[in-house]
Amino acid sequence: GAVVSQHPSWVICKSGTSVKIECRSLDFQATTMFWYRQFPKQSLMLMATSNEGSKATYEQGVEKDKFLINHASLTLSTLTVTSAHPEDSSFYICSARDPGGDPSDTQYFGPGTRLTVL
Amino acid sequence: GNSVTQMEGPVTLSEEAFLTINCTYTATGYPSLFWYVQYPGEGLQLLLKATKADDKGSNKGFEATYRKETTSFHLEKGSVQVSDSAVYFCALSRNNFNKFYFGSGTKLNVKP
């Protein structure tokens, strides 16, 4: 099946710094990518939908100036956590949609990035 | 609103035991229902799905039936293997499959 990668798999940063997480679709072109956040023992929460070449659509309650999303190519979306604080520590997961398949099958998930803000 | 509730884990079973992981949902309209599995160090993978009431999704010996009357989509397997050890997520999606609502995940540990 299709593969989605994320980089880095884990990152530790100091409070106040910015961190960029990359999400790549390795063998298909993804016009739409999604960013999720997962707290311990809780479900994945959709943060935003990233469309290639246009602005991301953020879910209610997600600060778009804090979580910057760029989808500059059909295989890469980035999430930048700006001025990170300890409460931003979480597991961030991306998924990418393969437009060539059955719509109900085609969200492929990356392995996630563990962010720890000290 | 839309939400998914699944049983808390971890669930620990011996090899060849019967597995049930409960999942119930709340949704407006007629959602599609999914089970995803996440093996250690990997991304979520679609395990099975059902897009309408009374459909049964099945894959790799796992199955789940979309029960509208009980708003449930319980995951079952007759005989688990050590290789089934993973985290299982129940999810629903409506309309165009862009937005998924996930349960909190259930970790399954299968001992030899």
HADDOCK unambig.tbl for C-alpha pairs under 7 A between the chains (distance, minus, plus):
assign (segid A and resid 41 and name CA) (segid B and resid 104 and name CA) 5.98 0.50 0.50
assign (segid A and resid 42 and name CA) (segid B and resid 104 and name CA) 4.40 0.50 0.50
assign (segid A and resid 43 and name CA) (segid B and resid 102 and name CA) 5.48 0.50 0.50
assign (segid A and resid 43 and name CA) (segid B and resid 103 and name CA) 5.03 0.50 0.50
assign (segid A and resid 43 and name CA) (segid B and resid 104 and name CA) 3.70 0.50 0.50
assign (segid A and resid 43 and name CA) (segid B and resid 105 and name CA) 6.60 0.50 0.50
assign (segid A and resid 44 and name CA) (segid B and resid 102 and name CA) 5.77 0.50 0.50
assign (segid A and resid 103 and name CA) (segid B and resid 97 and name CA) 6.62 0.50 0.50
assign (segid A and resid 104 and name CA) (segid B and resid 97 and name CA) 5.96 0.50 0.50
assign (segid A and resid 109 and name CA) (segid B and resid 43 and name CA) 5.06 0.50 0.50
assign (segid A and resid 109 and name CA) (segid B and resid 44 and name CA) 5.33 0.50 0.50
assign (segid A and resid 109 and name CA) (segid B and resid 45 and name CA) 6.93 0.50 0.50
assign (segid A and resid 110 and name CA) (segid B and resid 43 and name CA) 4.59 0.50 0.50
assign (segid A and resid 111 and name CA) (segid B and resid 41 and name CA) 6.22 0.50 0.50
assign (segid A and resid 111 and name CA) (segid B and resid 42 and name CA) 4.56 0.50 0.50
assign (segid A and resid 111 and name CA) (segid B and resid 43 and name CA) 3.67 0.50 0.50
assign (segid A and resid 112 and name CA) (segid B and resid 43 and name CA) 6.75 0.50 0.50
